[in-house]
């Protein structure tokens, strides 16, 4: 075992009295010490000679996606499987190639499907505010709009000429002459009737007046009429009443004559119009004979044109529509909402901004003199219209962040129709006059792209989600490190070189990119599929090679690119390290302390994460409060960190509560830490600190610890182990490497190491150390130089061992508490300062 030798190498030159006392009672059979990790285990290195090329000029470019077989199978199923609800949610981290892959796969699937038809909105002559939706075969929508436009414009242009033609004018003249003759005859009869009564007719504005005649036949003047005898006046008045009755009869006959004449002219106009439009509409009816909606619309347009012929007859010649006419009358305008080219396959629409209107379309308005108006030509399509009978790709986060979009999309998918409705019309407290376009049947395959957290939230909280998105295609951020996957990254580098016109990469440079993929994966047996991050390194390394005017990118250029990336992002890390060196942030990397240890944590800045040591301290005393997490009491502890603290209680009960109840009041704290702490990777360090405080054994401050524990004292894997080691190494380097410093990690984390060459070299030279620990017992031996001890059949530990010292201290506390009359049950809840309860240990 490495017990004595390891301590001789790591311990101080003068062991403390506590160490001497503990060692004196430790015999054979102590627990196994953590094993040093060999330098070759600290990182996986890609041997350039294993790559069968000299530079990327010899490497074919990458085609398709690598390491995502599971996702591709699910995506293929979702894209091909019909039926309601088989939409796809693509899960994967950003940069895994999920968007590029989805677009490629969707494009391939769309190319195999039939091109959908065109959709148009046409005027509804029965219900004008509800435009009708009409579907035509692919490519015929714009042609139909042109046909209707040309027909209407040619009719409007040519019809006035028809009214000016000789045949029409002759027929119209006959009607007018006949009417004039009849008109004159009626007036002549009226004049004769008036003469018979002794009157002559005189025209006044809007009426005919009877003027009495003298015996000479001349009209009387008003003065002459006034000098008549009363009897003659009465006689004239009586005869005038008879004349007025006849005038009314004649006027009635004249009005009827005018109406009959107007009807004859209108019939004549319709006759000539029917003849003019008959062959035009006949051709269109034949062209669109299989479309019932279009047939009805064409008939309605024909009738409307004929019924409004007077508008054309009264329109000045210079205002009559021609080929260059402006906007069409909405009665005849065809709004081609969605058009497609024949044989183009199913549509593929990616909507980068999935607002309500961008998804479902809208009805626009035009501003006039103090008012707004709209018509069917102002109906605008949304992404669902354009993707109908095809595929719609949307980022889930963008969709959920846009108000009303998610509910609108669900409603459209659930009802299998897309309805154009403005939000203002829906949310207004008062009804307004607007268009209500007929909904269009919807059959679309929606592909949502998002992360796993969003998927879980939707699945758990939205009852419609599972029924609408039945297929989950999950992209993995990792792939197994195999010759094939290494070759795929080589081909990816070759693709980037060819696509961006970069200098070729030497095989040494490519090998370094592959190693970077291993580091990103944080697993020596796997590679990351974060091709965006790999692409950034490739681009920057090529930039540096070009700046040096060299023909090939070398491994040095890749190293410089990685170092430059880190330097751009590591300002916070450097400033925090400066505080350690200056002594503002207290971290000891030499000496020994009781109840104090260096734990390791990850500080995540969003775009950059780095490891940093934190001083963890413990204080103990007699009491019944149990282990108090100071961060939790200060509301700075996340749930996972708090769970790790509670596990300490389970460990203590398992180890020491067999012979006597535990009476303990202990507090644990991360010193000089003022932000939220979460994760359980410090639970091993916290337990070591607590055991040190209870046993009185000092801990080597040069050894930092990371790892989580279970209640049986087994050390479990944690995340970010590479960053944590490198962070602590940097601090030790700044304070001075002594050859006694190092990091103790979980044994199950050795495969996750991908350390920088600087750290590997320091370990190989014996200036820094990394140990793999499997149990708390082995770890406490390494930290204190004293064997942990194994419990005997009597429940006691060997004299002088760490557990014996802890057991003895706990027994003393329990005795003191009993003497004070304040002994507490091991499971009795104890009140905390914030009103919560905690089981006393």
NORJOQUI-V729486 format. One record per pair of residues at least 24 apart in sequence whose C-alpha atoms are under 8 Angstrom apart, sorted by sequence separation. I is the first residue (numbers start at 1). GAP is how many residues later the second one is. D is the distance in Angstrom with one decimal. If there is no record, write none. Layout:
# NORJOQUI-V729486
((I/GAP/D) (I/GAP/D))
This chain:
# NORJOQUI-V729486
((212/24/7.2) (358/24/4.9) (359/24/4.7) (360/24/6.1) (361/24/7.8) (417/24/4.3) (418/24/6.0) (490/24/7.6) (513/24/7.7) (537/24/6.2) (595/24/6.8) (666/24/7.9) (682/24/5.7) (683/24/6.7) (684/24/5.2) (704/24/7.5) (721/24/7.6) (747/24/8.0) (748/24/7.9) (277/25/7.6) (357/25/6.5) (358/25/6.0) (359/25/5.6) (360/25/7.3) (416/25/6.0) (417/25/4.3) (489/25/6.6) (513/25/7.7) (537/25/6.7) (681/25/5.7) (682/25/6.0) (683/25/5.0) (684/25/5.7) (745/25/7.3) (747/25/4.3) (416/26/4.8) (417/26/7.8) (587/26/7.4) (681/26/4.6) (682/26/6.2) (683/26/6.2) (741/26/7.6) (742/26/5.3) (743/26/6.4) (744/26/5.8) (745/26/6.2) (746/26/5.4) (747/26/5.0) (748/26/7.8) (75/27/8.0) (79/27/7.1) (416/27/6.4) (587/27/7.1) (680/27/7.6) (681/27/4.5) (739/27/6.0) (740/27/7.2) (741/27/5.5) (742/27/4.2) (743/27/4.9) (744/27/4.7) (745/27/5.2) (746/27/5.0) (747/27/5.4) (486/28/6.7) (587/28/6.3) (680/28/5.5) (718/28/7.6) (721/28/7.2) (739/28/4.0) (740/28/6.8) (741/28/6.3) (742/28/5.4) (743/28/6.4) (744/28/6.0) (745/28/6.1) (746/28/6.0) (76/29/7.6) (80/29/7.3) (413/29/7.4) (586/29/7.4) (717/29/5.6) (726/29/7.1) (738/29/6.5) (739/29/5.5) (740/29/7.5) (742/29/7.7) (744/29/6.6) (3/30/6.7) (75/30/7.9) (79/30/6.9) (210/30/6.8) (301/30/7.5) (412/30/7.4) (413/30/8.0) (716/30/6.0) (717/30/7.6) (722/30/7.3) (725/30/8.0) (726/30/7.7) (729/30/7.2) (737/30/6.3) (738/30/8.0) (739/30/7.8) (1/31/7.1) (2/31/6.6) (301/31/6.7) (413/31/7.9) (684/31/7.1) (715/31/5.8) (716/31/8.0) (717/31/5.6) (718/31/7.1) (721/31/7.2) (722/31/5.4) (737/31/7.3) (1/32/7.4) (65/32/7.6) (274/32/7.6) (351/32/6.6) (715/32/7.9) (716/32/6.9) (717/32/5.5) (721/32/6.8) (722/32/6.0) (210/33/7.3) (273/33/6.5) (385/33/7.3) (722/33/5.8) (726/33/7.1) (210/34/8.0) (349/34/6.8) (384/34/7.1) (644/35/7.9) (648/35/7.5) (744/35/7.8) (65/36/6.8) (270/36/6.2) (641/36/6.9) (642/36/7.8) (644/36/5.1) (64/37/7.5) (349/37/7.0) (502/37/7.7) (573/37/6.9) (626/37/7.6) (627/37/7.4) (628/37/7.5) (630/37/6.5) (641/37/4.8) (643/37/7.3) (681/37/5.7) (703/37/7.9) (706/37/7.7) (349/38/5.6) (569/38/7.5) (570/38/7.2) (626/38/5.3) (627/38/6.1) (628/38/5.9) (629/38/6.0) (630/38/6.0) (631/38/6.5) (636/38/7.5) (638/38/6.7) (640/38/5.7) (641/38/4.7) (642/38/7.9) (644/38/7.9) (645/38/6.5) (681/38/7.8) (702/38/6.5) (703/38/5.4) (704/38/6.4) (705/38/5.7) (706/38/6.5) (707/38/6.1) (208/39/7.4) (347/39/7.1) (348/39/6.1) (496/39/7.0) (503/39/6.2) (569/39/6.2) (624/39/5.4) (625/39/6.6) (626/39/4.8) (627/39/4.7) (628/39/4.5) (629/39/5.4) (630/39/5.5) (631/39/7.4) (636/39/6.3) (637/39/5.8) (638/39/5.8) (639/39/6.8) (640/39/4.9) (641/39/4.8) (644/39/5.4) (648/39/6.5) (702/39/4.4) (703/39/5.0) (704/39/4.7) (705/39/4.9) (706/39/5.4) (707/39/5.6) (729/39/7.8) (269/40/7.6) (347/40/5.4) (354/40/7.1) (502/40/6.2) (623/40/5.6) (624/40/5.5) (625/40/5.0) (626/40/6.1) (627/40/5.6) (628/40/6.3) (629/40/6.7) (636/40/4.5) (637/40/5.0) (638/40/4.4) (639/40/7.8) (640/40/5.7) (702/40/6.4) (703/40/5.4) (704/40/6.2) (705/40/6.3) (706/40/7.3) (199/41/8.0) (335/41/6.8) (347/41/7.3) (351/41/7.4) (622/41/6.2) (623/41/4.9) (624/41/5.7) (625/41/7.5) (627/41/7.3) (635/41/8.0) (636/41/6.0) (637/41/5.9) (638/41/7.2) (641/41/7.9) (645/41/8.0) (703/41/6.8) (197/42/6.1) (335/42/5.3) (337/42/7.7) (347/42/7.2) (348/42/6.0) (349/42/6.2) (350/42/5.9) (351/42/6.4) (352/42/6.7) (485/42/7.8) (493/42/7.6) (496/42/7.5) (503/42/7.6) (622/42/5.2) (623/42/4.7) (641/42/7.7) (197/43/7.9) (334/43/7.2) (337/43/6.8) (338/43/7.2) (346/43/6.5) (347/43/4.8) (348/43/4.9) (349/43/4.9) (350/43/4.6) (351/43/5.6) (352/43/7.2) (478/43/6.2) (481/43/7.9) (496/43/8.0) (503/43/7.4) (512/43/6.1) (621/43/6.2) (622/43/5.6) (333/44/7.0) (335/44/7.6) (337/44/5.8) (346/44/4.8) (347/44/6.2) (348/44/6.1) (349/44/6.1) (350/44/6.1) (354/44/6.6) (355/44/7.1) (477/44/7.7) (481/44/5.3) (509/44/6.5) (511/44/7.8) (620/44/7.1) (621/44/5.2) (330/45/6.5) (346/45/7.5) (348/45/7.7) (353/45/6.8) (354/45/5.5) (480/45/6.2) (481/45/4.4) (493/45/7.0) (509/45/4.8) (510/45/7.5) (513/45/7.2) (620/45/5.7) (621/45/6.3) (197/46/7.5) (330/46/6.7) (352/46/7.8) (353/46/7.7) (356/46/7.3) (359/46/7.4) (480/46/4.3) (481/46/5.6) (506/46/6.2) (508/46/6.4) (509/46/3.8) (512/46/6.8) (620/46/4.2) (631/46/7.6) (330/47/6.9) (338/47/6.7) (355/47/5.5) (356/47/7.2) (479/47/5.4) (480/47/6.1) (504/47/7.3) (505/47/5.5) (506/47/5.9) (508/47/5.3) (509/47/7.4) (512/47/7.7) (619/47/5.5) (620/47/6.7) (337/48/7.8) (338/48/6.0) (354/48/6.9) (355/48/7.3) (356/48/6.1) (360/48/7.8) (478/48/6.3) (479/48/5.3) (503/48/6.3) (504/48/5.2) (505/48/4.6) (506/48/5.7) (509/48/7.6) (618/48/6.9) (619/48/5.5) (194/49/6.2) (355/49/7.9) (356/49/4.6) (478/49/5.5) (479/49/6.3) (503/49/5.6) (504/49/6.2) (505/49/6.5) (506/49/7.6) (509/49/6.2) (618/49/5.6) (619/49/6.9) (193/50/7.6) (355/50/5.8) (359/50/7.6) (478/50/4.5) (479/50/6.7) (503/50/6.4) (618/50/4.7) (354/51/7.0) (477/51/5.7) (478/51/5.4) (617/51/5.9) (618/51/6.7) (356/52/7.1) (392/52/7.0) (394/52/7.6) (396/52/5.4) (477/52/5.2) (616/52/7.2) (617/52/5.6) (389/53/7.2) (390/53/7.5) (391/53/5.7) (392/53/6.2) (393/53/6.0) (394/53/6.3) (395/53/5.7) (396/53/5.4) (397/53/6.5) (476/53/7.5) (477/53/6.5) (616/53/5.7) (617/53/6.8) (388/54/5.9) (389/54/5.1) (390/54/5.3) (391/54/4.7) (392/54/4.8) (393/54/4.8) (394/54/5.1) (395/54/4.8) (396/54/5.1) (410/54/7.7) (414/54/7.6) (616/54/4.7) (617/54/7.2) (388/55/5.7) (389/55/5.1) (390/55/6.2) (391/55/5.8) (392/55/6.1) (393/55/6.1) (394/55/6.3) (395/55/6.1) (413/55/7.4) (615/55/5.9) (616/55/6.1) (190/56/7.1) (388/56/5.1) (389/56/7.7) (391/56/7.3) (393/56/7.5) (614/56/6.5) (615/56/5.5) (190/57/6.9) (363/57/7.3) (385/57/7.9) (387/57/6.4) (397/57/7.6) (614/57/7.0) (615/57/7.9) (654/57/7.3) (360/58/6.6) (362/58/5.7) (363/58/7.3) (384/58/7.9) (396/58/7.7) (410/58/7.6) (654/58/7.2) (715/58/7.0) (716/58/7.7) (360/59/6.8) (361/59/5.7) (362/59/6.3) (363/59/6.5) (376/59/7.6) (614/59/7.8) (651/59/7.5) (715/59/5.3) (190/60/7.0) (360/60/5.9) (361/60/7.7) (362/60/5.7) (374/60/7.5) (375/60/7.2) (384/60/7.5) (651/60/4.4) (714/60/6.1) (715/60/5.2) (360/61/7.8) (374/61/7.7) (650/61/5.2) (651/61/6.0) (714/61/4.5) (715/61/6.5) (647/62/7.6) (649/62/8.0) (651/62/6.4) (713/62/5.8) (714/62/6.3) (187/63/7.4) (647/63/6.5) (648/63/6.9) (713/63/5.3) (186/64/6.5) (644/64/7.4) (647/64/5.7) (713/64/7.5) (357/65/7.7) (644/65/7.6) (186/67/8.0) (709/67/7.9) (186/68/7.6) (618/68/7.7) (616/69/7.6) (617/69/7.7) (616/70/6.7) (620/70/7.8) (183/71/6.4) (618/71/5.9) (619/71/7.5) (363/72/7.5) (617/72/6.3) (618/72/5.6) (616/73/7.2) (620/73/6.6) (183/74/7.6) (619/74/6.4) (620/74/6.8) (618/75/6.4) (179/78/6.9) (179/79/7.6) (601/80/7.6) (703/80/7.1) (600/81/8.0) (601/81/7.6) (179/82/6.6) (600/82/7.0) (599/83/6.1) (700/83/5.5) (699/84/5.2) (700/84/6.5) (176/85/7.3) (699/85/5.0) (175/86/6.8) (599/86/5.8) (698/86/6.0) (585/87/7.1) (598/87/7.4) (599/87/8.0) (697/87/6.3) (597/88/6.8) (688/88/7.7) (175/89/7.3) (597/89/8.0) (175/90/7.4) (597/91/7.7) (613/91/7.5) (597/92/6.1) (684/92/7.2) (688/92/6.4) (172/93/6.7) (596/93/5.5) (595/94/4.7) (594/95/7.6) (595/95/6.2) (172/96/7.5) (595/96/7.6) (596/96/7.8) (171/97/7.8) (595/97/5.0) (594/98/5.7) (595/98/4.3) (594/99/5.7) (595/101/7.9) (594/102/6.2) (597/102/6.8) (594/103/5.9) (595/103/7.1) (596/103/6.9) (597/103/7.8) (598/103/6.7) (168/104/7.6) (594/104/4.1) (595/104/7.5) (597/104/6.1) (600/104/6.8) (593/105/4.7) (594/105/6.0) (596/105/7.8) (598/105/7.1) (599/105/5.7) (600/105/6.3) (601/105/7.9) (697/105/7.8) (163/106/7.8) (592/106/5.5) (593/106/5.4) (597/106/8.0) (598/106/4.8) (599/106/5.2) (600/106/5.6) (592/107/5.2) (593/107/6.9) (597/107/6.9) (598/107/6.4) (599/107/6.1) (695/107/6.3) (592/108/4.6) (593/108/6.8) (597/108/7.8) (695/108/7.7) (591/109/6.1) (592/109/5.4) (611/109/7.8) (696/109/7.9) (162/110/7.5) (590/110/7.2) (591/110/5.6) (695/110/4.9) (590/111/5.3) (591/111/7.0) (613/111/7.8) (691/111/7.8) (694/111/7.5) (695/111/4.7) (589/112/5.1) (590/112/4.9) (611/112/4.8) (612/112/6.2) (694/112/5.3) (588/113/5.9) (589/113/4.1) (610/113/5.5) (611/113/4.0) (159/114/7.2) (588/114/7.1) (589/114/7.4) (609/114/7.8) (610/114/7.0) (611/114/7.0) (613/114/7.2) (695/114/6.9) (611/115/6.7) (612/115/5.0) (613/115/5.9) (691/115/6.7) (694/115/6.3) (611/116/4.4) (612/116/6.0) (694/116/7.6) (159/117/7.5) (610/117/6.5) (611/117/7.0) (602/118/6.9) (155/121/7.6) (602/121/7.3) (155/122/7.0) (602/122/6.5) (601/123/6.3) (600/124/5.9) (600/125/8.0) (600/128/7.5) (151/129/6.8) (151/130/7.9) (659/136/6.5) (147/137/7.7) (658/137/6.6) (589/143/6.5) (589/146/7.7) (664/146/7.2) (663/147/6.8) (662/148/6.4) (662/149/7.6) (664/149/7.0) (163/150/7.4) (581/150/7.7) (663/150/5.9) (664/150/7.9) (580/151/7.5) (590/151/7.7) (656/151/6.0) (660/151/7.0) (662/151/8.0) (663/151/5.0) (160/152/6.3) (589/152/7.0) (662/152/6.2) (159/153/7.4) (160/153/5.8) (581/153/6.7) (661/153/6.8) (577/154/6.5) (581/154/6.4) (660/154/7.7) (663/154/7.0) (136/155/7.7) (156/156/6.7) (134/159/6.4) (134/160/7.1) (663/160/7.0) (663/161/6.9) (157/163/6.3) (661/163/7.9) (662/163/7.9) (663/163/7.6) (156/164/7.2) (157/164/5.9) (661/164/6.8) (662/164/5.9) (156/165/6.5) (157/165/5.9) (661/165/5.7) (156/166/8.0) (153/168/6.2) (154/168/7.2) (153/169/6.1) (154/169/8.0) (657/169/8.0) (153/170/7.0) (153/172/8.0) (124/173/7.9) (150/173/7.9) (123/174/7.8) (122/175/7.7) (125/175/6.9) (664/176/7.5) (663/177/7.7) (664/177/6.3) (663/178/6.5) (149/179/7.5) (662/179/5.4) (152/180/7.3) (149/183/7.2) (148/184/7.0) (149/184/7.0) (148/185/7.6) (148/186/7.6) (145/188/7.3) (653/188/6.7) (145/189/5.1) (652/189/7.4) (144/190/7.9) (145/190/7.4) (623/190/7.7) (145/191/7.1) (622/191/5.1) (621/192/7.5) (622/192/7.5) (649/192/6.0) (142/194/6.2) (622/194/7.4) (623/194/6.9) (141/195/5.9) (622/195/6.8) (141/197/7.9) (142/197/6.9) (141/198/6.0) (522/198/7.6) (140/199/7.9) (624/199/7.6) (139/200/6.2) (522/200/7.4) (624/200/6.2) (633/200/7.5) (138/201/7.0) (139/201/5.4) (633/201/7.1) (138/202/5.7) (139/202/5.2) (138/203/6.2) (139/203/5.8) (138/204/5.4) (625/205/5.8) (125/206/7.7) (624/206/7.0) (625/206/7.8) (123/207/6.9) (625/207/7.9) (123/208/5.5) (122/209/8.0) (123/209/7.0) (122/210/7.7) (123/210/7.5) (122/211/6.9) (123/211/7.7) (122/212/5.3) (626/212/7.5) (121/213/6.1) (122/213/6.6) (625/213/7.6) (626/213/6.8) (627/213/7.5) (120/214/6.6) (121/214/5.1) (625/214/7.8) (626/214/4.2) (627/214/7.3) (120/215/5.4) (121/215/6.5) (625/215/5.3) (626/215/4.9) (120/216/4.3) (121/216/6.8) (624/216/5.5) (625/216/7.6) (119/217/6.2) (120/217/5.1) (624/217/7.2) (118/218/7.5) (119/218/5.6) (120/218/6.9) (118/219/7.7) (119/219/5.2) (118/220/5.4) (119/220/6.8) (118/221/4.7) (117/222/7.4) (118/222/6.3) (117/223/7.2) (116/224/7.5) (115/225/7.5) (115/226/7.8) (525/226/7.4) (115/227/6.3) (524/227/5.5) (115/228/5.8) (523/228/5.8) (524/228/5.8) (114/229/7.1) (115/229/5.9) (116/229/7.7) (523/229/4.1) (524/229/6.8) (114/230/7.9) (115/230/4.4) (116/230/6.4) (522/230/5.0) (523/230/6.6) (524/230/7.0) (114/231/5.2) (115/231/4.9) (116/231/7.9) (522/231/6.5) (523/231/7.4) (113/232/5.4) (114/232/5.9) (115/232/7.4) (522/232/6.5) (111/233/7.2) (112/233/6.5) (113/233/5.6) (111/234/4.7) (112/234/7.8) (519/234/7.9) (110/235/5.6) (111/235/6.4) (519/235/5.3) (110/236/4.7) (518/236/7.3) (519/236/7.9) (110/237/6.7) (110/238/7.0) (107/241/6.8) (106/242/7.2) (131/245/6.4) (123/253/7.1) (122/254/7.2) (121/255/6.8) (116/272/7.7) (116/273/6.0) (116/274/7.9) (110/280/6.8) (110/281/7.6) (106/285/7.2) (131/304/7.4) (133/304/7.5) (129/305/6.8) (130/305/5.9) (131/305/7.0) (132/305/6.5) (133/305/5.8) (129/306/4.8) (130/306/4.8) (131/306/4.9) (132/306/5.4) (133/306/7.2) (129/307/6.0) (130/307/5.0) (131/307/6.1) (133/307/6.6) (129/308/7.6) (130/308/6.2) (121/316/7.8) (85/328/7.9) (99/350/7.5) (98/351/7.8) (88/357/7.7) (90/357/7.0) (92/357/7.9) (93/357/7.9) (94/357/8.0) (87/358/5.5) (88/358/6.4) (89/358/5.8) (90/358/6.0) (91/358/6.3) (92/358/6.6) (93/358/6.1) (86/359/7.5) (87/359/5.2) (88/359/4.8) (89/359/4.7) (90/359/4.7) (91/359/5.4) (92/359/5.4) (87/360/6.2) (88/360/6.2) (89/360/5.9) (90/360/6.2) (91/360/5.1) (92/360/6.8) (89/361/7.4) (90/361/7.9) (91/361/5.6) (91/364/7.4) (79/366/7.2) (89/366/7.7) (98/377/7.0) (96/379/7.3) (89/380/6.3) (96/380/7.7) (87/381/6.3) (88/381/5.5) (91/381/7.0) (96/381/6.3) (85/382/5.6) (86/382/6.6) (87/382/4.6) (88/382/6.7) (89/382/6.3) (90/382/5.9) (91/382/6.0) (92/382/5.8) (93/382/7.4) (85/383/4.0) (86/383/5.8) (87/383/6.1) (88/383/4.8) (89/383/5.0) (90/383/4.7) (91/383/4.4) (92/383/4.6) (93/383/7.7) (84/384/7.4) (85/384/5.6) (86/384/5.1) (87/384/6.3) (88/384/5.8) (89/384/6.2) (90/384/5.8) (91/384/5.8) (92/384/6.4) (93/384/6.6) (85/385/6.0) (86/385/6.2) (88/385/7.0) (90/385/7.4) (92/385/7.3) (78/393/5.8) (77/394/7.9) (75/396/7.7) (74/397/6.8) (75/397/7.7) (74/398/6.7) (75/398/5.5) (74/399/5.0) (73/400/7.9) (74/400/8.0) (72/401/7.1) (71/402/4.6) (70/403/7.5) (71/403/5.0) (70/404/7.3) (71/404/5.4) (70/405/7.6) (71/405/8.0) (68/407/6.1) (68/408/6.6) (67/409/7.8) (67/411/7.5) (68/411/7.9) (67/412/5.3) (67/413/7.8) (67/418/7.3) (66/419/7.2) (66/422/6.7) (62/426/6.6) (62/429/4.6) (61/430/4.8) (62/430/5.1) (59/431/7.3) (60/431/5.9) (61/431/6.3) (59/432/6.0) (61/432/7.8) (62/432/7.3) (97/432/7.9) (61/433/5.2) (62/433/5.8) (96/433/5.5) (97/433/7.4) (56/434/7.6) (60/434/6.7) (61/434/4.4) (95/434/8.0) (96/434/4.7) (97/434/6.7) (56/435/7.9) (59/435/6.1) (60/435/7.6) (95/435/5.1) (96/435/6.1) (97/435/7.6) (94/436/7.9) (95/436/6.1) (96/436/7.1) (56/437/7.4) (57/437/7.2) (61/437/7.8) (95/437/4.9) (56/438/5.2) (95/438/7.1) (56/441/7.8) (57/447/6.2) (56/448/5.5) (55/449/6.2) (56/449/5.4) (55/450/5.4) (56/450/6.6) (55/451/4.2) (56/451/7.3) (54/452/6.0) (55/452/5.2) (54/453/5.4) (53/454/6.6) (51/456/6.7) (48/459/5.9) (48/460/5.2) (51/460/7.9) (48/462/8.0) (67/462/7.4) (48/463/5.6) (66/463/7.6) (47/464/6.9) (46/465/5.4) (46/466/7.1) (46/468/6.9) (46/469/6.0) (45/470/6.1) (44/471/7.1) (44/474/7.5) (44/480/5.7) (43/481/6.9) (12/579/7.1) (18/678/7.2) (19/678/6.9) (18/679/5.9) (18/680/7.7) (11/689/7.3) (42/708/7.3) (41/709/7.2) (34/710/7.9) (41/710/7.6) (43/710/5.5) (44/710/6.5) (42/711/5.3) (43/711/4.1) (41/712/7.6) (42/712/6.0) (43/712/5.5) (37/713/7.7) (42/713/5.9) (43/713/7.8) (43/717/7.9) (42/718/6.5) (39/721/5.7) (39/722/7.7) (39/724/6.2) (39/725/5.6) (38/726/7.8) (11/729/7.7) (10/730/5.1) (9/731/7.3) (10/731/7.9) (37/732/7.8) (36/733/7.1) (37/733/5.6) (36/734/5.7) (37/734/5.5) (36/735/4.3) (37/735/6.4) (35/736/5.3) (36/736/6.3) (34/737/5.6) (35/737/5.3) (34/738/5.2) (35/738/6.8) (34/739/4.4) (33/740/7.4) (34/740/7.0) (34/744/5.8) (32/745/7.8) (33/745/4.5) (34/745/6.3) (31/746/6.3) (32/746/5.4) (33/746/6.6) (31/747/5.7) (33/748/6.6) (34/748/7.1) (33/749/6.3) (31/756/6.8) (30/757/5.6) (31/757/6.6) (30/758/6.7) (31/758/6.9) (30/759/5.7) (31/759/7.6) (26/760/7.5) (29/760/8.0) (30/760/7.1) (26/761/6.4) (29/761/8.0) (23/762/7.9) (23/763/5.9) (26/763/7.7) (22/764/6.0) (23/764/7.6) (19/765/7.4) (19/766/6.8) (19/767/6.6) (26/772/7.0) (25/773/7.3) (26/773/6.9) (11/774/7.4) (25/774/5.3) (26/774/5.9) (7/775/7.3) (25/775/4.5) (26/775/6.0) (6/776/7.8) (24/776/6.8) (25/776/6.8) (23/777/6.6) (3/778/8.0) (7/778/5.8) (22/778/4.3) (23/778/7.7) (3/779/7.9) (21/779/6.7) (22/779/6.0) (22/780/7.5) (3/782/7.7))
